Amino acid sequence: MTEQARAAVAPAVDRAGVHPPPRAAAWLLLILLSGQAMANIDTAVANVAAPSIRADLGTSAGDLTLVVTGYVLLYALTLVTGARLAARLGVRRAFLGGLALFTTASLLCGLAPGTGALIAARLVQGVGAGLMVPSVLIGIHQWFPAERRGQAVGLYAATLSGSAALGQILGGVLVSADLLGSGWRAAFLINVPAGIAALTVGVRLLPRTVRTPAGPTAAAPEPPTGQDGLDLAGTALLAGSTLAAVLPLTLGPGLGRPWWIWAVLALTVPGLIAFARTERRVAERGGRPALDLRPLSLPAVRWALLAQAGTTLTYLSLLYLLALHLQQQLGLSPWQSGLVPLGWVLCFGITGPLLPRLPAALRRRLPVLGGLLLTLSYGALALLQAAGAARPAALAVVLCFGGLALGTTFSSLLTLLTLAVPPRYAADLSGSVNTIAQLAGVLGVAVFGTLYPALAGRRGVAHAPGTAFALTALGLAAVAALATLAAAQAVRRTD
């Protein structure tokens, strides 16, 4: 089978304008989606394994959030660069290079002797994921004709939802199983054999690019010089500004903290101003900015992106807080805590196929309706905790409604954005949505991941952990409410 697929793929893809036959394309898609799944699973795995990491390595609350947010942050900041590299070097080189880096970093995570080494390995792992993942959609675009592309995109969406759910289960099972005394380390080491297998098959099946007189590759021709170069200055400014905002929040700034934490936080504003000016100059010269800001001139786009950022912030924050609360305060095992938010992830995944079936008049109001339901879901979590009824089963039911609400908001806002932005900015919109959402998630985990343990550890306060969870849930409800207001503005600007 492998030899047949390889024989079918190589000549078909290496000749410009020729798509591989369905069977060969299916093998290519399987390889690409395996990389996407590994990147998604590792976000969920780290959430579930966080309490075990803290107990084993004696990790502080701030460092523990860095273990989670460091991966997501570097993942987000590398996505645009990964897309540019895939366009210039070809899907094969970009994907396999990112996969090799991701697999190596996973090994380093599993062997990390201390917290610092684990954080460093997670940062490298995020870079590998960011270089690998953009090749998935680019490969789908190149290797699937229009009539088969919809099915490939559907499998891609299913992979996003399914891998997140698998990460919750797999992380809990591996940590609880304590294979050969490895504990939480198995959650990262499992990537090593999976990555080696994907690399082995990918080297054999993914098509090589071919030098032609018309350009460097027939499968992915290189754009003209200056039109698609890597915006290194913009990427560096975006990364530096984000780190300046996230790291002090992760370390927990306060009156007793060193002055330099506040100084680093203050660098965020001039850094973002310099970033915006740099991106404007790149665009004026006809280049491709790291993050194209021109679509933001449309009010509907600004409000919709703000709403997307707010809802994603609450989602990634909740997954992290749930793992801490369920294991440390309710005494659940890692595999049990991984099952509680499973309904959230699955309900999120089913909204995509369902929403297009609704009447058009109702679909236009879905961003607001989904946001309201999401706000109520977070409020219900706080009420359950305050009433002493925050049992795992009750939490799981509320989380199902939360996942349905988040999926409704996410899908409907994404549809709104694709209709509001001119087609020439489609690729930039995709990169902006993914990058902003990931960065918002990092910010949310940094803020709420610091707030929860601080409130839970207050002395002299009865039931402090339960109170901490209720207050943080209310905080998430407040953010969701603000995101709903932004979604309402986006809908109004498109009416």
C-alpha positions in Angstrom: 0.0 0.0 0.0 2.7 2.5 0.9 4.7 1.8 -2.3 1.5 2.2 -4.4 0.7 5.5 -2.7 4.2 6.8 -3.1 4.2 5.9 -6.8 0.9 7.6 -7.3 1.8 10.7 -5.4 5.2 11.7 -6.6 4.6 12.1 -10.3 1.1 13.5 -9.9 2.0 16.3 -7.5 5.4 17.2 -8.8 3.9 18.2 -12.2 2.3 21.6 -11.9 -1.5 21.7 -12.1 -2.0 18.0 -11.6 -3.7 16.7 -8.4 -3.0 13.3 -7.0 -5.7 10.6 -7.3 -8.1 10.3 -4.4 -6.3 7.3 -2.8 -2.9 9.0 -2.9 -4.3 12.3 -1.7 -5.9 10.4 1.3 -2.4 9.2 2.4 -1.1 12.8 2.1 -4.0 14.1 4.2 -3.5 11.4 6.8 0.1 12.5 7.3 -0.7 16.2 7.5 -3.6 15.6 9.9 -1.5 13.5 12.2 0.8 16.5 12.7 -2.1 18.8 13.4 -3.5 16.3 15.9 -0.2 16.0 17.8 0.0 19.8 18.1 -3.5 20.0 19.4 -3.2 17.1 21.8 -0.2 18.6 23.5 -2.2 21.7 24.5 -4.8 19.6 26.3 -2.2 17.1 27.7 -0.3 19.9 29.5 -3.5 21.1 31.2 -4.3 17.6 32.5 -0.7 16.9 33.6 -0.1 20.3 35.2 -1.0 19.2 38.8 1.3 16.2 38.6 4.1 18.3 37.2 3.8 20.7 40.1 3.8 17.9 42.7 6.8 16.1 41.1 9.1 19.1 40.3 7.9 21.4 43.0 6.9 23.9 40.4 5.6 27.3 41.5 2.2 28.6 40.2 3.9 31.1 37.9 6.3 28.5 36.4 3.4 26.1 36.0 1.5 28.5 33.8 4.6 29.0 31.8 4.7 25.3 31.1 1.3 25.7 29.5 1.4 29.2 28.0 5.0 29.0 26.8 4.0 26.3 24.3 0.9 28.1 23.1 2.7 31.5 22.9 5.5 30.2 20.7 3.0 28.2 18.7 1.0 31.3 18.0 4.0 33.5 17.2 5.5 31.0 14.7 2.3 30.3 12.7 2.8 33.2 10.3 6.5 32.4 9.8 5.6 28.7 9.2 3.1 29.7 6.5 5.6 31.8 4.8 8.3 29.0 4.9 5.8 26.5 3.5 5.0 28.8 0.6 8.7 29.4 -0.2 10.3 26.0 0.6 7.3 23.7 -0.1 5.0 21.8 2.2 7.3 18.8 2.5 10.3 20.7 3.9 8.3 22.9 6.2 6.1 20.1 7.6 8.8 17.6 8.1 11.2 20.2 9.6 8.6 21.3 12.1 7.6 17.8 12.9 11.2 16.8 13.6 11.7 19.8 15.9 8.4 19.0 17.7 9.3 15.4 18.2 12.8 16.2 19.5 11.4 18.8 21.9 8.8 16.3 23.1 11.6 13.9 24.1 13.3 16.8 25.9 10.1 17.5 27.8 9.8 13.9 28.9 13.4 13.9 30.1 13.5 17.3 31.7 15.3 17.2 35.1 13.7 20.4 36.4 11.2 23.1 35.8 13.5 25.4 33.8 14.5 22.6 31.4 10.8 21.7 30.9 9.8 25.3 30.1 12.6 25.6 27.6 11.6 22.4 25.9 8.0 23.5 25.8 9.0 26.7 24.1 10.9 24.7 21.4 8.0 22.4 21.1 5.7 25.4 20.4 8.1 26.6 17.6 8.0 23.1 16.0 4.2 23.1 16.1 4.0 26.6 14.6 6.3 25.6 11.7 4.4 22.4 11.1 0.7 23.2 11.3 0.4 25.9 8.5 1.4 23.3 6.0 -1.8 21.3 6.6 -4.2 23.9 5.1 -1.6 24.8 2.4 -1.3 21.1 1.5 -5.1 20.7 1.3 -5.3 23.7 -1.0 -2.5 22.4 -3.3 -3.4 18.7 -3.4 -7.2 18.7 -3.5 -9.3 20.0 -6.4 -12.2 22.2 -5.5 -14.8 19.4 -5.7 -12.8 17.3 -3.1 -11.5 20.2 -1.0 -14.7 20.5 1.1 -14.4 17.0 2.3 -10.7 17.5 3.2 -11.6 20.7 5.2 -14.3 18.8 7.0 -11.8 16.2 8.1 -9.5 18.9 9.2 -12.2 20.5 11.3 -13.0 17.1 12.8 -9.4 16.6 13.6 -9.3 19.9 15.5 -12.2 18.9 17.7 -11.3 15.2 18.0 -7.7 15.7 18.9 -8.6 18.2 21.6 -11.0 15.6 23.1 -8.3 12.9 22.7 -5.8 15.1 24.5 -8.0 15.3 27.5 -8.5 11.6 27.7 -5.0 10.6 26.7 -3.3 13.0 29.1 -5.3 11.7 32.0 -4.9 8.0 31.2 -1.1 8.3 30.7 -0.5 10.3 33.9 -2.7 8.0 35.9 -1.2 4.8 34.5 2.3 5.9 35.6 4.0 3.7 33.0 7.3 2.4 34.3 7.2 5.1 36.9 7.2 7.9 34.3 4.2 9.7 35.7 3.5 13.0 33.8 6.5 12.4 31.5 4.6 9.7 29.5 2.2 12.4 28.3 5.1 14.0 26.3 7.1 10.9 25.5 4.2 9.4 23.7 4.9 11.9 20.9 8.3 10.4 20.2 7.2 7.1 18.6 4.2 8.8 17.0 6.5 11.6 15.6 9.0 9.1 14.3 6.3 7.1 12.6 4.9 10.2 10.9 8.3 11.3 9.9 9.1 7.9 8.4 5.9 7.8 6.3 6.2 11.5 5.5 9.7 11.2 4.1 8.5 8.4 1.8 5.1 9.8 0.7 5.2 13.6 0.8 6.1 14.9 -2.7 9.4 16.6 -3.3 9.3 20.0 -5.0 10.9 20.3 -8.4 13.0 23.2 -9.8 11.6 24.5 -13.0 12.5 27.4 -15.3 9.3 29.2 -14.1 10.2 29.1 -10.4 11.6 27.0 -7.6 8.7 24.6 -7.4 6.0 23.3 -9.5 3.8 22.3 -6.6 4.2 25.6 -4.7 5.7 28.4 -6.9 7.6 31.1 -5.1 6.0 34.5 -5.2 7.9 37.5 -6.6 10.7 38.9 -4.5 9.5 41.4 -2.0 5.9 40.2 -2.1 6.0 37.2 0.3 9.3 37.6 2.2 9.6 36.8 5.9 8.8 40.0 7.9 11.4 39.3 10.6 11.2 42.8 12.1 7.4 42.5 12.5 7.6 39.0 13.9 10.2 40.0 16.4 8.3 43.1 17.6 5.1 41.0 17.9 6.9 38.3 19.9 8.7 40.8 22.1 5.5 42.9 22.8 3.5 39.7 23.7 6.2 38.4 26.0 6.4 41.8 27.7 2.7 41.5 28.4 2.4 37.9 29.3 5.6 37.2 31.4 4.9 39.8 34.1 1.3 38.6 34.4 2.5 35.0 34.6 4.9 35.9 37.4 2.1 37.6 39.3 3.0 41.4 39.5 2.1 43.0 42.8 3.3 45.5 45.4 5.9 43.0 46.6 7.3 42.2 43.3 10.6 43.6 41.8 10.3 46.9 40.0 11.6 45.4 36.7 8.4 43.4 36.4 6.4 46.6 36.0 9.1 48.0 33.7 8.8 45.0 31.4 5.0 45.3 31.4 5.3 49.0 30.4 7.3 48.0 27.3 4.1 46.4 25.8 2.6 49.7 24.7 5.6 51.1 22.8 6.3 47.7 21.4 2.8 47.4 19.9 3.1 50.9 18.5 6.4 50.0 16.8 4.9 46.8 15.5 1.9 48.6 14.0 4.2 51.1 12.3 6.5 48.4 11.0 3.6 46.4 9.5 2.2 49.6 7.8 5.6 50.3 6.2 5.9 46.7 5.0 2.4 46.9 3.4 3.1 50.2 1.8 6.3 48.8 0.1 4.2 46.0 -1.3 5.5 43.3 1.1 3.7 40.8 3.2 3.4 41.9 6.9 3.8 39.3 9.6 0.3 40.3 10.7 -1.6 42.3 8.1 -3.5 45.1 9.9 -5.3 46.6 6.9 -8.5 44.5 7.4 -8.8 46.2 10.8 -9.9 49.4 9.1 -13.3 47.7 8.8 -15.3 48.2 12.0 -17.1 44.8 11.7 -13.7 43.1 11.5 -12.4 44.8 14.6 -15.4 44.0 16.7 -15.5 40.4 15.4 -11.9 39.7 16.1 -12.3 41.3 19.6 -15.2 38.9 20.2 -13.2 35.9 19.0 -10.3 36.8 21.2 -12.5 37.2 24.3 -14.3 33.9 23.8 -11.1 32.0 23.1 -9.4 33.5 26.1 -12.2 32.1 28.4 -12.0 28.6 26.8 -8.3 28.0 27.2 -8.4 29.5 30.7 -11.2 27.3 31.8 -9.5 24.1 30.6 -6.4 25.0 32.7 -8.4 26.0 35.8 -10.6 22.9 35.6 -7.5 20.6 35.7 -6.2 22.4 38.8 -9.5 22.5 40.6 -10.6 19.0 39.8 -7.4 17.3 40.8 -6.0 19.5 43.6 -9.3 20.5 45.3 -11.9 17.8 44.4 -9.3 14.9 44.5 -10.0 13.5 41.1 -7.4 11.4 39.3 -5.9 12.8 36.1 -7.9 10.5 33.9 -11.2 11.4 35.7 -10.5 15.1 35.4 -9.8 14.7 31.7 -13.3 13.3 31.2 -15.2 16.2 32.8 -14.6 18.8 30.0 -14.9 16.1 27.3 -18.5 17.1 26.6 -17.4 20.7 26.1 -15.0 19.8 23.3 -17.4 17.4 21.6 -20.3 19.9 21.6 -18.0 22.5 20.2 -17.2 20.1 17.3 -20.8 19.4 16.3 -21.8 23.0 15.8 -20.0 23.4 12.5 -22.1 21.0 10.5 -25.4 22.1 12.2 -25.2 25.9 11.9 -25.5 26.0 8.0 -28.9 24.2 8.3 -30.5 27.0 10.3 -32.5 29.8 8.8 -30.5 32.7 7.4 -32.2 35.2 9.7 -31.3 33.2 12.8 -27.7 32.6 11.6 -27.1 36.3 11.6 -27.9 36.5 15.3 -25.9 33.5 16.4 -22.7 35.4 17.5 -24.8 37.2 20.1 -27.0 34.2 21.1 -23.9 32.0 21.4 -22.1 34.6 23.5 -25.1 35.0 25.9 -25.2 31.2 26.4 -21.5 31.1 27.0 -21.8 33.9 29.6 -24.7 32.0 31.3 -22.6 28.8 31.3 -19.7 30.4 33.2 -22.2 32.0 35.6 -23.8 28.6 36.2 -20.4 27.1 37.1 -20.0 29.8 39.7 -23.5 29.2 41.1 -22.9 25.5 41.3 -19.8 26.1 43.3 -21.4 28.7 45.6 -24.3 26.3 46.2 -22.0 23.4 47.1 -23.3 21.4 44.1 -20.1 21.5 42.0 -20.0 17.7 41.5 -18.1 16.4 38.5 -21.3 15.2 36.8 -23.1 18.6 37.3 -20.0 20.4 36.0 -19.9 18.1 32.9 -23.5 19.0 32.0 -22.9 22.7 32.3 -19.8 22.4 30.2 -21.7 20.7 27.4 -23.8 23.9 27.1 -20.6 25.9 27.3 -19.1 24.0 24.4 -22.2 24.4 22.3 -22.2 28.1 23.0 -18.5 28.5 22.2 -18.8 26.5 18.9 -21.8 28.6 17.9 -20.0 31.8 18.6 -16.7 30.8 17.0 -18.2 29.4 13.8 -20.7 32.2 13.3 -18.1 34.9 13.9 -15.7 33.2 11.5 -18.4 33.2 8.8 -19.1 36.9 9.5 -15.4 37.7 9.1 -15.0 35.8 5.8 -18.0 37.8 4.4 -16.7 41.2 5.7 -13.1 40.9 4.5 -12.2 41.3 0.8 -11.1 38.0 -0.8 -7.5 39.3 -1.3 -7.1 39.3 2.4 -8.4 35.8 3.0 -4.9 34.3 3.8 -4.1 37.2 6.1 -7.4 36.9 7.8 -6.8 33.2 8.5 -3.4 34.0 10.0 -4.8 36.9 12.1 -7.7 34.8 13.5 -5.4 31.9 14.6 -2.7 34.2 16.0 -4.9 36.5 17.9 -6.9 33.6 19.3 -3.8 31.8 20.5 -2.4 35.0 22.0 -5.7 35.7 23.8 -5.6 32.2 25.2 -2.1 32.7 26.5 -3.1 36.0 28.2 -6.1 34.3 29.8 -4.2 31.4 31.2 -1.6 33.8 32.5 -4.1 36.1 34.3 -6.6 33.5 35.6 -4.0 30.8 36.1 -2.3 33.3 38.5 -5.5 34.5 40.1 -6.9 31.1 41.0 -4.0 29.8 43.1 -3.6 33.2 44.7 -7.2 33.1 45.9 -7.2 29.4 46.7 -4.2 29.9 49.0 -5.6 32.7 51.1 -5.2 32.1 54.8 -8.1 32.5 57.2 -10.7 32.2 54.4 -13.1 29.3 54.8 -13.5 27.1 51.7 -10.9 29.3 49.9 -10.4 26.9 46.9 -14.1 26.7 46.2 -14.5 30.4 46.5 -11.5 30.9 44.2 -13.1 28.7 41.6 -16.4 30.6 41.8 -14.7 34.0 41.6 -12.6 33.0 38.6 -15.7 31.5 36.9 -17.5 34.9 37.4 -14.4 36.6 35.9 -14.7 34.3 32.8 -18.4 35.2 32.7 -17.5 38.9 32.7 -15.1 38.5 29.8 -17.6 36.4 27.9 -20.2 39.2 28.4 -17.8 41.8 27.0 -17.1 39.5 24.1 -20.9 39.2 23.5 -21.2 43.0 23.4 -18.4 43.1 20.8 -20.2 40.4 18.8 -23.4 42.5 18.9 -21.4 45.5 17.5 -19.9 43.3 14.7 -23.4 42.0 13.7 -24.8 45.6 13.8 -22.0 46.9 11.5 -22.8 44.2 8.9 -26.6 44.7 8.9 
